[in-house]
Amino acid sequence: MKRLKSICLFAIITSLFATGCASKEVSIMNEESTYKNGTYIGEGKGKDSTIKVEVTLEDDKITDIKMVSQNDTAGYADKAFENIKKEILENEDYNVDNVSGATKTTKGITDAIQNALENSQK
C-alpha cells in the first residue's frame, strides 16, 4: 500500500513538473497590423535586467534583430536570443517557443521585439 502511494505521488509530481515546463508559444507580430520600414529599438524586462533589441523591418517582415544590451545570465540569454532570432529570420515564424531554462529571458526578448514593433507604428 505504501509503495502504491509513493508511485501515485511520484506520478502526480512528475505530471505537474512536466506541465509547468511545457513549451509555450509566444506570438510576436500582430498579423492585422502594418509596420513602417526602418530600424526600431525595443525594451523588455528579462530575468535580471532590461533587455534592449534593435529590430529592422521591411515590407511587414522582420529582416534583422540585434541585441543592443542585456545583463541576464550570459549563456541562457545568448541561447534564448539566438533561438528566437533564428526562428523569426530563417523560418519567418513569429510564434516562438520559450527557451527551456530561460523563460523570463525569453519573455524579455519577445517583449522587447514587440515593443520595437509598436514603436514602428508611432
C-alpha positions in Angstrom: 0.0 0.0 0.0 2.8 2.4 0.9 4.5 1.6 -2.4 1.3 2.4 -4.4 1.0 5.7 -2.6 4.6 6.5 -3.4 4.1 5.6 -7.0 1.0 7.8 -7.2 2.7 10.7 -5.5 5.6 10.4 -7.9 3.3 10.3 -10.9 1.4 13.4 -9.7 4.6 15.4 -9.1 6.1 14.4 -12.4 3.0 15.4 -14.3 2.8 18.7 -12.5 6.5 19.4 -13.3 6.1 18.4 -16.9 3.1 20.7 -17.3 5.0 23.6 -15.7 7.9 23.1 -18.0 5.9 22.6 -21.2 6.9 24.7 -24.2 4.7 27.7 -24.7 4.4 29.7 -27.9 4.7 33.5 -27.8 3.2 35.4 -30.7 5.3 38.4 -31.6 3.7 40.0 -34.7 0.1 41.1 -35.0 -0.9 39.9 -38.4 -3.5 42.6 -38.8 -1.0 45.4 -38.3 1.1 47.3 -40.8 4.6 48.2 -39.8 6.8 51.0 -41.2 10.1 50.1 -42.8 13.1 51.0 -40.7 15.1 50.1 -37.6 13.5 50.4 -34.2 14.6 49.9 -30.6 12.5 48.0 -28.2 12.8 47.1 -24.5 11.5 44.2 -22.4 12.1 43.1 -18.8 14.2 39.9 -18.6 15.1 37.8 -15.6 17.8 40.1 -14.2 17.8 43.2 -16.4 16.1 45.3 -19.1 16.7 43.7 -22.5 17.1 46.1 -25.4 17.0 44.9 -29.0 17.1 46.6 -32.4 14.6 45.3 -35.0 14.8 46.0 -38.7 11.5 45.8 -40.7 11.0 45.7 -44.4 7.6 45.1 -46.1 5.9 44.0 -42.9 8.7 41.4 -42.2 11.4 41.4 -39.6 14.7 41.3 -41.6 17.2 41.6 -38.7 17.3 41.6 -34.9 20.3 42.7 -32.9 20.8 42.5 -29.2 21.7 46.0 -28.0 22.1 45.3 -24.3 21.2 42.8 -21.6 22.6 41.7 -18.3 20.7 38.4 -17.8 22.7 35.2 -17.4 25.0 35.2 -20.4 24.8 31.6 -21.5 21.0 31.4 -21.2 20.3 34.9 -22.6 22.6 34.3 -25.6 21.0 30.9 -26.3 17.5 32.3 -26.0 18.3 35.3 -28.3 19.9 33.1 -31.0 17.0 30.6 -30.9 14.4 33.4 -31.2 16.3 35.2 -33.9 16.7 32.0 -35.9 13.0 31.1 -35.7 12.0 34.6 -36.8 14.5 35.2 -39.6 15.0 31.8 -41.1 11.5 30.4 -40.6 9.6 33.6 -40.8 7.8 32.2 -37.8 6.6 34.8 -35.3 5.2 32.3 -32.8 8.3 31.4 -30.9 8.8 28.8 -28.2 10.1 29.7 -24.8 13.7 28.5 -24.4 13.9 25.9 -21.6 15.7 27.3 -18.6 15.4 30.9 -19.8 11.7 31.5 -19.6 11.9 35.0 -18.2 14.7 36.0 -20.5 12.7 34.7 -23.5 9.8 36.8 -22.4 12.0 39.8 -22.0 13.4 39.3 -25.6 10.0 38.8 -27.1 8.6 41.8 -25.2 11.5 43.9 -26.5 10.8 42.8 -30.1 7.1 43.5 -29.6 8.0 46.9 -28.2 10.1 47.7 -31.2 7.2 46.7 -33.5 4.9 49.0 -31.5 7.4 51.8 -31.9 7.3 51.3 -35.7 3.7 52.1 -35.7 4.0 55.5 -34.0 
